[in-house]
Amino acid sequence: MNPDKNKEAKENNQKLTPELYDKYAPPVYGKIFSIVGKESIAERIHEKVFVSAYRGHSSFPLRSPLMSLIDIADEKSNKTIKALEIFRACCHGSSISISDSK
């Protein structure tokens, strides 16, 4: 990884604070739930959105923190929906649960 990218990732980490989480978690969760429509899936995606932003996702924070988080949430939610649709199409009759333990 190049040094400039490491510096940028550190700057992003410092921008995602507990206060930002408290402020933006509800609207980000609402966006995710409006896309996936299932609480257990929405909770998992919600967690991944904030972890991704903390680790320095390329779109955080290009604009406002909220809009960047919404962009990440939209991307991850839509990818999850597509993956579930593919699974259902190819594995008709099988079921998948996001909360199954290994």
HELIX and SHEET records of a PDB file:
HELIX    1   1 PRO A    3  LYS A   15  1                                  13    
HELIX    2   2 PRO A   18  VAL A   36  1                                  19    
HELIX    3   3 GLU A   39  TYR A   54  1                                  16    
HELIX    4   4 PRO A   65  CYS A   90  1                                  26    
END                                                                             
